[in-house]
Amino acid sequence: MFNRKKSKLFKISTLKNKLTDVQTTLIAFDFELMEIWTPDEGDEKQVWFNQSKNKTIEVTIVSDEDANRNDVVTELIDIWIELKELKDGILIFLNEENDFIEMKSKSPLDEFNRQVQLTKEEWENNEVEFNFIYNKKLDPTVLTYLRLSEEDKLKVTH
């Protein structure tokens, strides 16, 4: 069904009265309950698996409320590892997004051409009104230029 040898294994501990909250959270993140077992010397364990992310979480259900120092340290290490993976994933995603974003700023002429295109689209969408207000032979470039502020006109005309 799944290969746990190649999946990443995370271990967490929870109190018995918080188990339903943990299970709800795991289900919300597309984890499936694969095993429930109780070792001879310890607390009940549940093994959850997320096939799309190939991650396994082993939940230890602690009955008493006093956690020992080793449990706390182990939990902190697991949380740190998960946070690091989240950070790395977000940074990779942001770097991929930045590859698609053009880094150079637009020149005034590029911005003017974009506004001309918007004027053309506006004219096409409201053709009856524009034909009533403006001459049909009016070039959208001229109309866009006339709509610019004086300072923008200077930028475009050099």
Backbone hydrogen bonds in HBPLUS format (Angstrom, degrees):
<---DONOR---> <-ACCEPTOR-->    atom                        ^
c    i                          cat <-CA-CA->   ^        H-A-AA   ^      H-
h    n   atom  resd res      DA  || num        DHA   H-A  angle D-A-AA Bond
n    s   type  num  typ     dist DA aas  dist angle  dist       angle   num
A0008-LYS N   A0054-ASN O   3.18 MM  46  6.68 152.2  2.26 151.2 149.0     1
A0056-THR N   A0008-LYS O   2.63 MM  48  5.82 171.7  1.64 170.9 168.8     2
A0010-PHE N   A0056-THR O   2.75 MM  46  6.15 153.6  1.82 153.3 162.4     3
A0058-GLU N   A0010-PHE O   2.68 MM  48  6.11 163.0  1.71 163.5 169.0     4
A0012-ILE N   A0058-GLU O   2.92 MM  46  6.25 163.3  1.95 155.4 158.7     5
A0060-THR N   A0012-ILE O   2.80 MM  48  6.20 161.4  1.83 152.5 158.9     6
A0014-THR N   A0060-THR O   2.89 MM  46  6.28 154.3  1.95 167.1 170.3     7
A0062-VAL N   A0014-THR O   2.71 MM  48  5.83 163.6  1.74 161.1 165.1     8
A0018-LYS N   A0015-LEU O   3.02 MM   3  5.29 151.8  2.10 108.7 117.6     9
A0016-LYS N   A0062-VAL O   3.07 MM  46  5.92 131.2  2.32 162.4 155.6    10
A0019-LEU N   A0016-LYS O   3.37 MM   3  5.28 165.8  2.39 103.1 106.6    11
A0022-VAL N   A0018-LYS O   3.19 MM   4  6.54 157.7  2.25 152.7 159.0    12
A0023-GLN N   A0019-LEU O   2.87 MM   4  6.13 163.5  1.90 157.1 161.9    13
A0024-THR N   A0020-THR O   2.93 MM   4  6.03 159.1  1.97 144.4 150.1    14
A0025-THR N   A0021-ASP O   3.03 MM   4  6.21 156.5  2.08 143.8 150.1    15
A0026-LEU N   A0022-VAL O   2.93 MM   4  6.18 160.4  1.96 151.9 157.2    16
A0027-ILE N   A0023-GLN O   2.94 MM   4  6.14 159.8  1.98 151.3 156.6    17
A0028-ALA N   A0024-THR O   2.97 MM   4  6.16 151.9  2.05 143.5 151.5    18
A0029-PHE N   A0025-THR O   3.14 MM   4  6.45 133.7  2.36 140.8 152.4    19
A0029-PHE N   A0026-LEU O   3.14 MM   3  5.16 132.7  2.38  94.7 107.3    20
A0031-PHE N   A0026-LEU O   2.94 MM   5  5.28 157.5  1.99 148.6 148.1    21
A0030-ASP N   A0027-ILE O   3.05 MM   3  5.09 147.8  2.16 116.4 113.6    22
A0032-GLU N   A0049-PHE O   2.79 MM  17  5.26 159.4  1.83 137.6 142.6    23
A0049-PHE N   A0032-GLU O   2.84 MM  17  5.26 155.4  1.90 143.7 150.7    24
A0034-MET N   A0047-VAL O   2.76 MM  13  5.56 167.6  1.77 163.6 167.5    25
A0035-GLU N   A0047-VAL O   3.31 MM  12  5.00 155.7  2.37 132.7 136.0    26
A0047-VAL N   A0035-GLU O   2.90 MM  12  5.00 159.5  1.94 136.9 141.4    27
A0037-TRP N   A0045-LYS O   2.92 MM   8  5.38 163.5  1.94 153.3 158.2    28
A0045-LYS N   A0037-TRP O   2.70 MM   8  5.38 164.7  1.72 168.3 173.8    29
A0061-ILE N   A0044-GLU O   2.84 MM  17  5.38 176.3  1.85 163.0 164.2    30
A0046-GLN N   A0059-VAL O   2.82 MM  13  5.05 152.4  1.90 143.9 153.0    31
A0059-VAL N   A0046-GLN O   2.70 MM  13  5.05 161.2  1.74 160.6 163.1    32
A0048-TRP N   A0057-ILE O   2.79 MM   9  5.10 171.6  1.79 156.1 158.9    33
A0057-ILE N   A0048-TRP O   2.80 MM   9  5.10 162.8  1.82 146.2 152.1    34
A0050-ASN N   A0055-LYS O   2.86 MM   5  5.33 162.5  1.89 160.9 166.4    35
A0054-ASN N   A0050-ASN O   2.78 MM   4  5.57 115.4  2.20 138.4 156.2    36
A0055-LYS N   A0050-ASN O   3.19 MM   5  5.33 149.7  2.28 138.8 145.7    37
A0072-VAL N   A0068-ASN O   3.19 MM   4  6.54 159.4  2.23 153.7 159.5    38
A0073-VAL N   A0069-ARG O   2.92 MM   4  6.17 164.6  1.95 155.7 159.7    39
A0074-THR N   A0070-ASN O   2.88 MM   4  5.99 163.3  1.91 148.9 153.9    40
A0075-GLU N   A0071-ASP O   2.90 MM   4  6.05 159.1  1.95 145.9 152.0    41
A0076-LEU N   A0072-VAL O   2.91 MM   4  6.14 159.2  1.96 149.7 155.4    42
A0077-ILE N   A0073-VAL O   2.95 MM   4  6.16 156.0  2.01 149.6 156.0    43
A0078-ASP N   A0074-THR O   2.96 MM   4  6.21 159.9  2.00 149.5 155.0    44
A0079-ILE N   A0075-GLU O   2.90 MM   4  6.13 160.5  1.94 151.1 156.5    45
A0080-TRP N   A0076-LEU O   2.88 MM   4  6.03 157.8  1.93 145.2 151.7    46
A0081-ILE N   A0077-ILE O   2.93 MM   4  6.20 158.3  1.98 150.0 155.4    47
A0082-GLU N   A0078-ASP O   2.95 MM   4  6.21 162.3  1.98 151.3 156.0    48
A0083-LEU N   A0079-ILE O   2.85 MM   4  6.06 163.2  1.88 154.8 159.3    49
A0084-LYS N   A0080-TRP O   2.91 MM   4  6.09 154.3  1.97 146.9 154.3    50
A0085-GLU N   A0081-ILE O   2.97 MM   4  6.24 157.8  2.02 149.2 154.8    51
A0086-LEU N   A0082-GLU O   2.91 MM   4  6.18 156.8  1.96 148.7 155.5    52
A0087-LYS N   A0083-LEU O   2.86 MM   4  6.08 163.7  1.89 150.3 154.6    53
A0088-ASP N   A0084-LYS O   2.87 MM   4  6.08 166.2  1.89 152.0 155.8    54
A0089-GLY N   A0085-GLU O   2.87 MM   4  6.03 158.7  1.92 147.2 153.4    55
A0090-ILE N   A0086-LEU O   2.88 MM   4  6.13 157.9  1.93 152.5 158.4    56
A0091-LEU N   A0087-LYS O   2.88 MM   4  6.12 162.3  1.91 154.3 159.4    57
A0092-ILE N   A0088-ASP O   2.91 MM   4  6.11 156.1  1.96 148.0 154.6    58
A0093-PHE N   A0089-GLY O   2.95 MM   4  6.13 160.6  1.99 145.4 151.0    59
A0094-LEU N   A0090-ILE O   2.85 MM   4  6.08 161.9  1.88 152.9 157.8    60
A0095-ASN N   A0091-LEU O   2.90 MM   4  6.05 154.7  1.96 145.2 152.2    61
A0096-GLU N   A0092-ILE O   2.93 MM   4  6.19 151.9  2.01 148.3 155.9    62
A0097-GLU N   A0093-PHE O   2.96 MM   4  6.24 155.5  2.02 148.8 155.7    63
A0098-ASN N   A0094-LEU O   2.91 MM   4  6.12 152.5  1.99 145.8 153.2    64
A0099-ASP N   A0095-ASN O   3.20 MM   4  6.41 133.1  2.43 136.9 147.5    65
A0099-ASP N   A0096-GLU O   3.26 MM   3  5.28 135.6  2.47  95.1 106.7    66
A0100-PHE N   A0097-GLU O   3.06 MM   3  5.54 142.9  2.20 108.5 118.1    67
A0101-ILE N   A0098-ASN O   3.23 MM   3  4.99 136.6  2.43  91.5 103.3    68
A0110-ASP N   A0107-SER O   3.05 MM   3  5.16 117.3  2.46  99.5 114.5    69
A0111-GLU N   A0107-SER O   3.04 MM   4  6.38 160.2  2.08 156.9 162.3    70
A0112-PHE N   A0108-PRO O   2.90 MM   4  6.10 151.4  1.98 142.1 150.3    71
A0113-ASN N   A0109-LEU O   2.88 MM   4  6.14 157.5  1.93 148.5 154.2    72
A0114-ARG N   A0110-ASP O   2.98 MM   4  6.24 147.8  2.08 143.7 152.6    73
A0115-GLN N   A0111-GLU O   3.00 MM   4  6.31 152.7  2.08 144.9 152.0    74
A0116-VAL N   A0112-PHE O   2.86 MM   4  6.18 146.5  1.98 147.4 157.6    75
A0117-GLN N   A0113-ASN O   3.03 MM   4  6.27 155.4  2.09 142.5 148.4    76
A0118-LEU N   A0114-ARG O   3.02 MM   4  6.36 152.0  2.10 143.8 151.6    77
A0119-THR N   A0115-GLN O   2.92 MM   4  6.17 150.5  2.01 143.7 151.7    78
A0120-LYS N   A0116-VAL O   2.92 MM   4  6.24 156.1  1.98 150.8 157.1    79
A0121-GLU N   A0117-GLN O   2.98 MM   4  6.28 160.2  2.02 149.4 154.4    80
A0122-GLU N   A0118-LEU O   2.85 MM   4  6.05 155.9  1.91 146.1 153.4    81
A0123-TRP N   A0119-THR O   2.84 MM   4  6.03 154.5  1.91 148.6 155.5    82
A0124-GLU N   A0120-LYS O   2.94 MM   4  6.22 158.9  1.98 149.5 154.9    83
A0125-ASN N   A0121-GLU O   2.95 MM   4  6.16 153.2  2.03 147.9 154.9    84
A0126-ASN N   A0122-GLU O   2.99 MM   4  6.10 140.4  2.15 143.0 153.0    85
A0130-PHE N   A0126-ASN O   3.05 MM   4  6.23 169.4  2.06 161.4 164.8    86
A0131-ASN N   A0127-GLU O   2.89 MM   4  5.93 160.4  1.93 149.4 155.0    87
A0132-PHE N   A0128-VAL O   3.08 MM   4  6.23 139.7  2.25 138.7 149.3    88
A0133-ILE N   A0129-GLU O   2.99 MM   4  6.26 153.4  2.06 148.6 155.5    89
A0134-TYR N   A0130-PHE O   2.71 MM   4  5.63 169.3  1.72 156.6 160.5    90
A0138-LEU N   A0135-ASN O   3.01 MM   3  5.40 167.0  2.03 117.1 120.5    91
A0142-VAL N   A0139-ASP O   3.02 MM   3  5.44 124.2  2.34 109.7 122.1    92
A0143-LEU N   A0139-ASP O   3.20 MM   4  6.58 163.1  2.23 153.7 158.4    93
A0144-THR N   A0140-PRO O   2.89 MM   4  5.99 157.7  1.94 144.0 150.1    94
A0145-TYR N   A0141-THR O   2.96 MM   4  6.14 156.1  2.01 143.3 150.1    95
A0146-LEU N   A0142-VAL O   2.91 MM   4  6.18 157.9  1.96 152.9 158.7    96
A0147-ARG N   A0143-LEU O   3.11 MM   4  6.33 137.0  2.30 140.2 151.2    97
A0147-ARG N   A0144-THR O   3.18 MM   3  5.13 129.5  2.45  93.9 107.2    98
A0148-LEU N   A0145-TYR O   3.18 MM   3  5.33 149.7  2.27 102.9 111.7    99
A0153-LYS N   A0149-SER O   2.91 MM   4  6.19 152.1  1.98 152.1 160.6   100
A0154-LEU N   A0150-GLU O   3.08 MM   4  6.36 149.4  2.18 144.7 151.8   101
A0155-LYS N   A0151-GLU O   3.21 MM   4  6.51 147.8  2.32 138.2 146.4   102
A0156-VAL N   A0152-ASP O   3.12 MM   4  6.37 152.3  2.20 147.4 153.8   103
A0157-THR N   A0153-LYS O   3.00 MM   4  6.13 159.9  2.04 149.5 155.0   104
A0158-HIS N   A0154-LEU O   3.00 MM   4  5.66 117.8  2.40 137.5 147.9   105
